[in-house]
Amino acid sequence: MFLIYLKWLNGCHNITLKQRSSKIFCANKSYIHKKDKVKMQTQTLSEVKKRNNRKRVEKWLLKNQKFINITAMEKEISAPKGLIQKFVKYDKKIQDKWIDPIHNVIESFTTFSLR
């Protein structure tokens, strides 16, 4: 038996999957059929990947804030002025739509590849 945590499922946060039954039981006594289990797992994997990218980006920005040109990074991804600086200086959360572009920029100049 294992748990999957989902926020989007009718207010059900703890979903217990039982391997031998054809139903997936939820904390609020409702159930989901096993065929829907595949959809849930793919969505949770993408959510985990997004969360990991956010953690990597935030950790990298805080670690290397002394060495990077913040305004150049913002111009590279066409982000609003002060987006990264507000995160670094005031701990303001970066919106989800900017995490992937920042992650791509960081990867592009940390791989040491020739352009």
N, C-alpha and C positions, 0 to 999 in steps of 0.2 A: 504494500500500500504506500502511495506517495501523494504529496500535495502539490497542486499548482495554484498559484495566486493570480487571480484575474480581477480587474476592476470593472470590466465592461459587461459582466454577465449578471444582469438583473439584481445588482446589489449583493451578489454572492461572492465572498472573498476567498473562503477556504473551500476548495473543491477536492473531494476525496475520490480517487479513481480506484475501483476494485477490479482486479484482473479477471475474475471468474464471472462476474455479473455482466449483464448487457446494459446496465445503467451506471451513470456516474452521479453519485449523490452529492448534494450541495448542503451547506450549513443551514439553509432555510428549508430543508426537507424536499426541495424540488430535485429533479433529475434531468440528465442530458444523455442521449444515446451515444454509444461508443463511436459511431460514424462521425459525430461532431468533434470528437477528441482530436483528430488530426488538424482541423482548422484551429483549435485552441492552441495546440503546440506550436504551429507555425507562427501564430501571432505572438506568442510569448517569446519565441526565439528572436523575432525582430525587435521586440521591446527591450530584451536583454542587450542586444547589440547596440541599440541606440543609447542605452544607459551606460554601456561600457565606453562608447565613443565620448560621451559627455564627461565621464570621469577622467579619461585619458587627456582630453583637451584641457579641462580645468586644471588638472594636476600639472600638465606641461606648461601652461601659461603662468601659473604661480611659481613654478620652479625656475623658469627662464625669463622672467619679467625684466631682469636687469640687462639682458643681452639682446632683446628683440626690439625692432622698430614697430611699435603698435599701430601707428597711423598707416604705415606701409601695408601691414597685414589687412587693415580695414579697407584700404583702397583696392587691394588685390581681389577681395571678394565682394566689393561694392556694398559694404555694410555701412550703416549710419555712423557718423563720427562719435567716438567715445564709447562704442559698444564694448570693446575689450578693456579699455581703460577703466570703465565703471566697474567691470567685473574684478579686475586686479586691485583697484584702489578701494572700492566701496563694497565689494562682495555682492554686487547686484547680479542676479541670475541672467545668463545668456539665453535668449529664446531658442527653442528647438530647431527652428529653420536655419539658424546660423551655425549650429554645431558641426554639421557635415562639411560645409564649405571651409570652415576653419581647420577641421581635421585634414581635409585634402591639401590645404596650403602647408600645414605643418609637415605632413608626409612628404610633400614635394621637395622641401628643402632640408629634410633630415635624412633622406636616403643616400645622399652623397652621389647622386647620379648626374651624368652630364646631360645638359638640356639640348 
